Amino acid sequence: MKITVCIGSSCHIKGSRQVVTQLQYLIEQHHLGDKVELGGTFCMNKCQQGVCVTVDDKLFSVSPETVDEFFEKQVIPNV
């Protein structure tokens, strides 16, 4: 599974750094480092929806406050 987080300026302002940090933590806590690839990109052209995150090319809008719920609903069941 590939998770990509937008780290462009609009998403950065909305908390992309915190989203990346929390995803790194959750991947480690669930021992998914060999199954989940976490990456970044500079713009997904969906700035109004940010923080933009894709899971295998499916787009989601995530915030630092919703990243745990996102991980439980979109990542864990699909690994």
N, CA, C and O atoms as a GROMACS GRO file, in nm:
protein
  316
    1MET      N    1   0.085  -0.117   0.000
    1MET     CA    2   0.000   0.000   0.000
    1MET      C    3   0.089   0.123   0.000
    1MET      O    4   0.189   0.130   0.071
    2LYS      N    5   0.051   0.221  -0.082
    2LYS     CA    6   0.126   0.346  -0.088
    2LYS      C    7   0.039   0.461  -0.041
    2LYS      O    8  -0.070   0.484  -0.094
    3ILE      N    9   0.087   0.533   0.060
    3ILE     CA   10   0.019   0.652   0.112
    3ILE      C   11   0.105   0.772   0.075
    3ILE      O   12   0.224   0.776   0.105
    4THR      N   13   0.042   0.871   0.010
    4THR     CA   14   0.114   0.992  -0.029
    4THR      C   15   0.044   1.112   0.034
    4THR      O   16  -0.078   1.127   0.024
    5VAL      N   17   0.122   1.196   0.099
    5VAL     CA   18   0.069   1.315   0.166
    5VAL      C   19   0.119   1.438   0.092
    5VAL      O   20   0.238   1.450   0.062
    6CYS      N   21   0.028   1.530   0.062
    6CYS     CA   22   0.067   1.656   0.000
    6CYS      C   23   0.140   1.740   0.104
    6CYS      O   24   0.092   1.760   0.215
    7ILE      N   25   0.257   1.790   0.065
    7ILE     CA   26   0.333   1.878   0.153
    7ILE      C   27   0.354   2.016   0.088
    7ILE      O   28   0.444   2.090   0.125
    8GLY      N   29   0.267   2.047  -0.008
    8GLY     CA   30   0.271   2.179  -0.071
    8GLY      C   31   0.231   2.286   0.029
    8GLY      O   32   0.187   2.255   0.140
    9SER      N   33   0.245   2.412  -0.009
    9SER     CA   34   0.226   2.522   0.086
    9SER      C   35   0.087   2.526   0.148
    9SER      O   36   0.075   2.548   0.269
   10SER      N   37  -0.019   2.505   0.071
   10SER     CA   38  -0.154   2.510   0.125
   10SER      C   39  -0.177   2.397   0.226
   10SER      O   40  -0.230   2.420   0.334
   11CYS      N   41  -0.136   2.277   0.190
   11CYS     CA   42  -0.153   2.163   0.282
   11CYS      C   43  -0.060   2.176   0.402
   11CYS      O   44  -0.095   2.136   0.513
   12HIS      N   45   0.059   2.232   0.380
   12HIS     CA   46   0.152   2.253   0.491
   12HIS      C   47   0.088   2.343   0.597
   12HIS      O   48   0.097   2.316   0.716
   13ILE      N   49   0.025   2.451   0.551
   13ILE     CA   50  -0.042   2.543   0.643
   13ILE      C   51  -0.154   2.473   0.718
   13ILE      O   52  -0.182   2.507   0.833
   14LYS      N   53  -0.218   2.376   0.655
   14LYS     CA   54  -0.331   2.305   0.717
   14LYS      C   55  -0.286   2.186   0.803
   14LYS      O   56  -0.370   2.118   0.861
   15GLY      N   57  -0.154   2.162   0.812
   15GLY     CA   58  -0.106   2.061   0.905
   15GLY      C   59  -0.047   1.936   0.845
   15GLY      O   60  -0.044   1.832   0.912
   16SER      N   61   0.002   1.942   0.722
   16SER     CA   62   0.054   1.819   0.660
   16SER      C   63   0.173   1.760   0.737
   16SER      O   64   0.189   1.638   0.741
   17ARG      N   65   0.254   1.845   0.797
   17ARG     CA   66   0.368   1.793   0.874
   17ARG      C   67   0.320   1.707   0.991
   17ARG      O   68   0.375   1.600   1.016
   18GLN      N   69   0.218   1.753   1.062
   18GLN     CA   70   0.163   1.676   1.173
   18GLN      C   71   0.099   1.546   1.124
   18GLN      O   72   0.108   1.443   1.190
   19VAL      N   73   0.034   1.552   1.007
   19VAL     CA   74  -0.027   1.432   0.949
   19VAL      C   75   0.082   1.330   0.916
   19VAL      O   76   0.066   1.211   0.947
   20VAL      N   77   0.190   1.374   0.855
   20VAL     CA   78   0.300   1.283   0.821
   20VAL      C   79   0.360   1.222   0.948
   20VAL      O   80   0.382   1.101   0.954
   21THR      N   81   0.385   1.305   1.048
   21THR     CA   82   0.444   1.257   1.173
   21THR      C   83   0.354   1.152   1.239
   21THR      O   84   0.403   1.050   1.287
   22GLN      N   85   0.225   1.178   1.242
   22GLN     CA   86   0.132   1.083   1.305
   22GLN      C   87   0.120   0.955   1.223
   22GLN      O   88   0.110   0.846   1.281
   23LEU      N   89   0.119   0.965   1.092
   23LEU     CA   90   0.115   0.844   1.008
   23LEU      C   91   0.241   0.760   1.029
   23LEU      O   92   0.232   0.637   1.035
   24GLN      N   93   0.357   0.824   1.039
   24GLN     CA   94   0.480   0.751   1.066
   24GLN      C   95   0.469   0.674   1.198
   24GLN      O   96   0.505   0.557   1.207
   25TYR      N   97   0.417   0.742   1.298
   25TYR     CA   98   0.399   0.681   1.430
   25TYR      C   99   0.303   0.562   1.424
   25TYR      O  100   0.333   0.455   1.477
   26LEU      N  101   0.188   0.580   1.358
   26LEU     CA  102   0.087   0.475   1.349
   26LEU      C  103   0.138   0.354   1.270
   26LEU      O  104   0.112   0.240   1.307
   27ILE      N  105   0.211   0.379   1.162
   27ILE     CA  106   0.268   0.270   1.083
   27ILE      C  107   0.365   0.189   1.170
   27ILE      O  108   0.365   0.066   1.165
   28GLU      N  109   0.447   0.259   1.247
   28GLU     CA  110   0.542   0.191   1.336
   28GLU      C  111   0.469   0.114   1.447
   28GLU      O  112   0.504  -0.001   1.476
   29GLN      N  113   0.370   0.176   1.508
   29GLN     CA  114   0.297   0.112   1.618
   29GLN      C  115   0.224  -0.014   1.575
   29GLN      O  116   0.210  -0.108   1.654
   30HIS      N  117   0.176  -0.017   1.452
   30HIS     CA  118   0.104  -0.133   1.400
   30HIS      C  119   0.194  -0.229   1.323
   30HIS      O  120   0.147  -0.323   1.260
   31HIS      N  121   0.325  -0.203   1.328
   31HIS     CA  122   0.424  -0.290   1.262
   31HIS      C  123   0.392  -0.311   1.114
   31HIS      O  124   0.395  -0.423   1.064
   32LEU      N  125   0.362  -0.201   1.045
   32LEU     CA  126   0.324  -0.208   0.904
   32LEU      C  127   0.431  -0.151   0.811
   32LEU      O  128   0.404  -0.126   0.693
   33GLY      N  129   0.551  -0.130   0.862
   33GLY     CA  130   0.657  -0.071   0.783
   33GLY      C  131   0.690  -0.149   0.657
   33GLY      O  132   0.733  -0.090   0.558
   34ASP      N  133   0.671  -0.280   0.659
   34ASP     CA  134   0.699  -0.361   0.541
   34ASP      C  135   0.581  -0.368   0.445
   34ASP      O  136   0.595  -0.420   0.334
   35LYS      N  137   0.465  -0.316   0.487
   35LYS     CA  138   0.345  -0.324   0.403
   35LYS      C  139   0.295  -0.189   0.354
   35LYS      O  140   0.219  -0.181   0.257
   36VAL      N  141   0.340  -0.081   0.421
   36VAL     CA  142   0.291   0.053   0.387
   36VAL      C  143   0.410   0.142   0.351
   36VAL      O  144   0.505   0.155   0.428
   37GLU      N  145   0.403   0.202   0.233
   37GLU     CA  146   0.504   0.298   0.189
   37GLU      C  147   0.445   0.438   0.205
   37GLU      O  148   0.340   0.469   0.147
   38LEU      N  149   0.512   0.522   0.283
   38LEU     CA  150   0.466   0.658   0.307
   38LEU      C  151   0.556   0.754   0.231
   38LEU      O  152   0.678   0.750   0.242
   39GLY      N  153   0.493   0.842   0.152
   39GLY     CA  154   0.569   0.937   0.072
   39GLY      C  155   0.502   1.074   0.073
   39GLY      O  156   0.394   1.092   0.129
   40GLY      N  157   0.569   1.168   0.010
   40GLY     CA  158   0.515   1.303   0.001
   40GLY      C  159   0.519   1.353  -0.143
   40GLY      O  160   0.595   1.302  -0.226
   41THR      N  161   0.438   1.452  -0.171
   41THR     CA  162   0.436   1.516  -0.302
   41THR      C  163   0.406   1.664  -0.281
   41THR      O  164   0.351   1.701  -0.177
   42PHE      N  165   0.442   1.748  -0.378
   42PHE     CA  166   0.429   1.891  -0.355
   42PHE      C  167   0.293   1.951  -0.384
   42PHE      O  168   0.259   2.051  -0.321
   43CYS      N  169   0.215   1.898  -0.474
   43CYS     CA  170   0.081   1.952  -0.493
   43CYS      C  171  -0.006   1.851  -0.566
   43CYS      O  172   0.036   1.792  -0.666
   44MET      N  173  -0.125   1.833  -0.515
   44MET     CA  174  -0.221   1.743  -0.579
   44MET      C  175  -0.330   1.821  -0.651
   44MET      O  176  -0.425   1.762  -0.702
   45ASN      N  177  -0.317   1.954  -0.654
   45ASN     CA  178  -0.413   2.042  -0.720
   45ASN      C  179  -0.553   2.033  -0.662
   45ASN      O  180  -0.652   2.053  -0.733
   46LYS      N  181  -0.562   2.002  -0.535
   46LYS     CA  182  -0.691   1.998  -0.463
   46LYS      C  183  -0.677   2.081  -0.336
   46LYS      O  184  -0.718   2.038  -0.228
   47CYS      N  185  -0.620   2.200  -0.350
   47CYS     CA  186  -0.580   2.281  -0.235
   47CYS      C  187  -0.695   2.313  -0.139
   47CYS      O  188  -0.673   2.326  -0.019
   48GLN      N  189  -0.816   2.325  -0.190
   48GLN     CA  190  -0.930   2.354  -0.103
   48GLN      C  191  -0.965   2.236  -0.013
   48GLN      O  192  -1.031   2.254   0.090
   49GLN      N  193  -0.921   2.116  -0.050
   49GLN     CA  194  -0.956   1.996   0.026
   49GLN      C  195  -0.849   1.957   0.127
   49GLN      O  196  -0.874   1.871   0.211
   50GLY      N  197  -0.732   2.018   0.122
   50GLY     CA  198  -0.616   1.978   0.201
   50GLY      C  199  -0.642   1.956   0.348
   50GLY      O  200  -0.739   2.011   0.400
   51VAL      N  201  -0.564   1.880   0.414
   51VAL     CA  202  -0.444   1.811   0.373
   51VAL      C  203  -0.483   1.692   0.285
   51VAL      O  204  -0.557   1.603   0.328
   52CYS      N  205  -0.434   1.691   0.162
   52CYS     CA  206  -0.468   1.585   0.068
   52CYS      C  207  -0.378   1.464   0.090
   52CYS      O  208  -0.256   1.476   0.099
   53VAL      N  209  -0.441   1.348   0.099
   53VAL     CA  210  -0.370   1.222   0.118
   53VAL      C  211  -0.428   1.122   0.021
   53VAL      O  212  -0.550   1.110   0.008
   54THR      N  213  -0.342   1.049  -0.048
   54THR     CA  214  -0.391   0.941  -0.133
   54THR      C  215  -0.347   0.807  -0.074
   54THR      O  216  -0.238   0.794  -0.019
   55VAL      N  217  -0.435   0.710  -0.088
   55VAL     CA  218  -0.404   0.572  -0.054
   55VAL      C  219  -0.425   0.495  -0.183
   55VAL      O  220  -0.538   0.479  -0.230
   56ASP      N  221  -0.315   0.446  -0.240
   56ASP     CA  222  -0.321   0.377  -0.369
   56ASP      C  223  -0.405   0.456  -0.469
   56ASP      O  224  -0.493   0.400  -0.534
   57ASP      N  225  -0.378   0.585  -0.481
   57ASP     CA  226  -0.440   0.677  -0.577
   57ASP      C  227  -0.583   0.718  -0.546
   57ASP      O  228  -0.645   0.786  -0.628
   58LYS      N  229  -0.639   0.680  -0.432
   58LYS     CA  230  -0.771   0.727  -0.391
   58LYS      C  231  -0.750   0.846  -0.297
   58LYS      O  232  -0.677   0.836  -0.199
   59LEU      N  233  -0.815   0.960  -0.328
   59LEU     CA  234  -0.792   1.084  -0.255
   59LEU      C  235  -0.878   1.098  -0.130
   59LEU      O  236  -0.997   1.066  -0.131
   60PHE      N  237  -0.815   1.146  -0.023
   60PHE     CA  238  -0.884   1.173   0.103
   60PHE      C  239  -0.841   1.309   0.154
   60PHE      O  240  -0.731   1.355   0.124
   61SER      N  241  -0.927   1.373   0.230
   61SER     CA  242  -0.893   1.497   0.298
   61SER      C  243  -0.875   1.462   0.446
   61SER      O  244  -0.967   1.414   0.511
   62VAL      N  245  -0.755   1.488   0.497
   62VAL     CA  246  -0.720   1.450   0.634
   62VAL      C  247  -0.669   1.573   0.706
   62VAL      O  248  -0.609   1.661   0.644
   63SER      N  249  -0.693   1.580   0.834
   63SER     CA  250  -0.637   1.688   0.915
   63SER      C  251  -0.562   1.625   1.032
   63SER      O  252  -0.576   1.505   1.057
   64PRO      N  253  -0.482   1.703   1.103
   64PRO     CA  254  -0.414   1.646   1.220
   64PRO      C  255  -0.513   1.586   1.321
   64PRO      O  256  -0.480   1.493   1.393
   65GLU      N  257  -0.634   1.641   1.325
   65GLU     CA  258  -0.735   1.592   1.419
   65GLU      C  259  -0.802   1.462   1.371
   65GLU      O  260  -0.856   1.388   1.453
   66THR      N  261  -0.800   1.434   1.242
   66THR     CA  262  -0.871   1.316   1.190
   66THR      C  263  -0.778   1.205   1.142
   66THR      O  264  -0.826   1.104   1.090
   67VAL      N  265  -0.648   1.222   1.157
   67VAL     CA  266  -0.554   1.125   1.100
   67VAL      C  267  -0.567   0.987   1.165
   67VAL      O  268  -0.553   0.886   1.097
   68ASP      N  269  -0.593   0.981   1.296
   68ASP     CA  270  -0.609   0.850   1.362
   68ASP      C  271  -0.729   0.774   1.307
   68ASP      O  272  -0.721   0.655   1.277
   69GLU      N  273  -0.841   0.845   1.294
   69GLU     CA  274  -0.963   0.784   1.238
   69GLU      C  275  -0.941   0.740   1.093
   69GLU      O  276  -0.983   0.631   1.054
   70PHE      N  277  -0.875   0.825   1.015
   70PHE     CA  278  -0.842   0.791   0.876
   70PHE      C  279  -0.760   0.663   0.871
   70PHE      O  280  -0.789   0.574   0.790
   71PHE      N  281  -0.660   0.652   0.955
   71PHE     CA  282  -0.573   0.535   0.956
   71PHE      C  283  -0.652   0.409   0.990
   71PHE      O  284  -0.636   0.306   0.925
   72GLU      N  285  -0.738   0.418   1.090
   72GLU     CA  286  -0.818   0.302   1.132
   72GLU      C  287  -0.919   0.258   1.026
   72GLU      O  288  -0.945   0.139   1.011
   73LYS      N  289  -0.976   0.354   0.953
   73LYS     CA  290  -1.080   0.322   0.855
   73LYS      C  291  -1.026   0.290   0.715
   73LYS      O  292  -1.081   0.206   0.644
   74GLN      N  293  -0.917   0.358   0.674
   74GLN     CA  294  -0.871   0.347   0.536
   74GLN      C  295  -0.742   0.266   0.520
   74GLN      O  296  -0.715   0.216   0.411
   75VAL      N  297  -0.664   0.254   0.625
   75VAL     CA  298  -0.536   0.184   0.611
   75VAL      C  299  -0.543   0.044   0.670
   75VAL      O  300  -0.520  -0.054   0.599
   76ILE      N  301  -0.573   0.033   0.797
   76ILE     CA  302  -0.570  -0.098   0.865
   76ILE      C  303  -0.654  -0.203   0.794
   76ILE      O  304  -0.605  -0.314   0.772
   77PRO      N  305  -0.780  -0.174   0.756
   77PRO     CA  306  -0.859  -0.281   0.691
   77PRO      C  307  -0.810  -0.321   0.552
   77PRO      O  308  -0.849  -0.425   0.500
   78ASN      N  309  -0.724  -0.238   0.491
   78ASN     CA  310  -0.685  -0.262   0.352
   78ASN      C  311  -0.540  -0.309   0.334
   78ASN      O  312  -0.494  -0.324   0.221
   79VAL      N  313  -0.469  -0.331   0.446
   79VAL     CA  314  -0.331  -0.380   0.430
   79VAL      C  315  -0.326  -0.528   0.415
   79VAL      O  316  -0.218  -0.585   0.401
   0.00000   0.00000   0.00000
